[in-house]
Amino acid sequence: MCERICGLARILRGYLQAHLESIALWHERDMSHSSVERIALPDGFLLAFYVIEKLREVVDGLVFHEDAIAANLRDAGDAIYSEAFLHALIDAGMSRSEAHEAIRAATVDAGASVAERLATVCPQLPQGGVDLHAYRSRLRARSRETLAAAKEAWDAA
């Protein structure tokens, strides 16, 4: 069903394009305008309604396997924070390419956490530039809060 929704969204975008092309010539009304309006407007609204209904069916049928989600997050470790670590390193004064290479090197090795490996592979960081362990703790707390709020909203719906 999701493939159908994606395909129909393309058709809706096509209808939008037809209307956008008509804007430039609004002052010169002719059959090309009215034919687009007669076909694309009513069909577009009906199609949008159908897509929304199908999307509602998809969302209503979603099932969250919390144990599998927890296992995946546990297995990923700190790697899920790689982008946030990248931005923290850049904000601390590291160039983007150096930060990207440091993150890549830290996420390839198994064993210690990404934050611990970053602390060893980033000795060039200015003193006090970024405390990755504290940063990771803040990210984890924010993630827990976001997940709890999402779960509460989902359960209330």
N, C-alpha and C positions, 0 to 999 in steps of 0.2 A: 504494500500500500504506500510505503514511503517513496518508492520509485515513481508511482503514479502521481503523488503530490509534487515531486520535483519536476516531472515532465509538464504537469499542468501549470506550474509556476513559470516555466519557460513561455508557455502560451500567453499567460497574463502579462509577462514582460514584453512580449511581442505586441500585444494590444496597446500597452503603454507607449511603446515606440511609435506606433501609428498615430496616436493622439499627439505625441510630442512633435511629430513632423507637421501636423496641422497647425500648430501654434504660430509658426512663422508667417502663415498666410491667412490668418483670421480676418484680416481686412479685405480679403479677396474671396469671399465665400463662393464655393462652387460645389459641384456634385462630389468631388473627392472628399470634401469635409463631411457632408451629410452621410455619405455611404459608410465612412469609418464610424461615425456616431451611431448610425442605425444598427450596425452589426457589432462593433467592438464594445460599446457601452453596455447594452443589455446582456450580451454574452459574457462580458468580463465580470459583471456583478454576479450573475448566476454561477459562473465558474469559481469566483472568489468564495461565494457561500459554500459551494460543494467542497472546495479545498479546506476551508475552515472546519466543516463537519467531519471530513476524513481525518484531519489533524487532531480533532477532539477525540475521535475513536482511538487513534494511536496513543495519545497521552493517557486516556482512560485505561488503556490496556498495559501501560508500563508496569513492570514488576522490578523492584529493587531487591537484589540479593545482598543484604548488608554484610553477611559473612564473606562473600566473594569480594566485595568492595574493600572491606577491611584487610583481607589477605593481599589484594593487589597493592594497596597503599603501603602495607607493611613490607612487602617484597621490594617495592620501588625505593623505599628508604628516603633519603634526602634528595634523590634524583628528581623528584617532582618539583623541587624548589630551584632547579638549575637556572631558570630564567630570572627568578628573583635574585639569586646569588649573582648572576651576571650583572644585573642593574646595580646591585649594591657595590660590586667591585668597580664598576665604571664611575659611580657616584663618589667612591673613595679615591679616585684619581688615576685608575688604571685605564689604559687605552682599550677600546672595544676589542681589538684583535688579541691583545694580551689576555684580557678577561675571558674571551671565548676559548682561547687555548688552555687557560688554567682550568676552566670548567670542564672542558673535554678531557683533560688529563685526570682530573679528580673523579670524573664519573666512569672512567674506563676501568679503574682498579676496583677489585672487590675488597671487602674487609671493613675498614673504618668508614665512618660516615663521610659524606661529601664535604661537610663543613670542616671536619678534621683534616681531610686530605687537602682541602683548599688552603687551610692555615699553613700547611707544610709546603705547598707548591707556589704560594704567593708571598714569599718573604719580601718582595719589593713594595708591598703595600706600605703607605705611610703609617708610622706608629699611631695607633688609635684611630686609623682610617675606618675600619669596620670590624665589629665583633661578630663574626659569622655565627658563633654559637648562640649569642643573644638574638641575632637576626632570625636564625632558624626557629628559636623558641617562640618569637613573636609570630612568625608565619604559621607555625603549628597551631598556636592558640587561635589565630584568626581563621584558619581552616576549620578547626573544630567548631567555632562559633557559627561560621557560615553554613557548615553541614547541619548543625543542630537547628538553625533557623529554617533551612530548606526542608528538613525532615518534619519540623513542626508545621510549616505551611502546607506541606504535602498531606500530612495526616489530617489537618483541619479541613482540607478541600473535599 
